Each structure stands twice: as structure tokens, then as C-alpha cells.
């Protein structure tokens, strides 16, 4: 499997233990975590394989990823 940039553990390496803790204890965090990784993998796949995707759609995926990342960070920091 190829390396997927922007994995949450890479984005917040100082919070790896907290990420694991919340994934196993908080269903809302887990749902956001899974959604973040799904969107991130879609972006990576489109970039790595050269999937034909409109700039508008790619921009929306990136905005969604950023919004999820911000929300996850807020939960991690609480």
C-alpha cells in the first residue's frame, strides 16, 4: 500500500495516544475520524492515480478534509 499523506497521526504526532483513546471511547470522534480518512484517501487516490476529477470537486473535498481536521483537533484539544 502506498503512503497516504495527511494521515491524522502525522498531522498531530504529539496526540497519537489521545487519538487512540478517543477512537475507542467516543463514537462521535470515531465517526469524524473515519470520515476524515475516507475523504483523505479519495484526495490521495485522485492525486496519485490521476483520476479525472473536476477542480471544483477536488476543492470541495479539500475543504471538507480541512473542516473535519479542525473539528477533530478541537475534540483532541478539549
N, C-alpha and C positions, 0 to 999 in steps of 0.2 A: 504494500500500500504506500502511496506517495505521502509525503509530508503535507499536511494541511495547515497553512498559515492562519494565524488569528485564533488558534485554539484558546479556550478560556484560561487554561493553566499557564499558557505562555503570556497571555495578556496581563495576568495577575499572579506572577510566580510566588509572591510573598503571601498569597492567600490560598494556596493549594489545599491545605488542611481544612480551612473554613469552607471551601468549595465542596470538598468531600462530605463534610459534616452536614451542610445544608442540603446536598443532593439526597442524603439518606434520611433526613428528618423533616424536610419542608417540601410538601407537594407542589406548592406554587413556585418555589425556586427551581425544583426539578423540571417542571413544565417549561419554564423560561429557558433553563439550561438546554433542554432538548431542542426547543425551537431555535435558540441561538445557533446550536451546532448544525441543525438542518439547513438553515439559511446560509451559514458559513460554508458548508460543503457545496451547496448549489453555486455559490460565487466561485469557490475554488475550482469546481468542475468546469464551469463556463470559461474561466481564465486558462486553466491548464490544458483542456482538450480543445478549446477553441469553438465551443458550442455557439451557434448563431443565436445571439440574444440581443435585443434592442438596447441601446444606451439608456433609454427610459426605464426599462425593466431592470437592468443592472443597477442603475441609480437607486431605484426603489428597494432592491434587495440590500444594497449597502446602507441605506437609511434605516431599514428595518433592523439590520445587524447592529448598527450603532445604538439605536433606541433600546434594543434588548441588552446590549452590553452595559449601557448606562443604568438600566433598571437592575440588572444583576449586581453591578458594582454597589449600588445603593443598598441592596439587601446584604451584600457581603460586609459592608462598612457599618451596618446597624449594630 
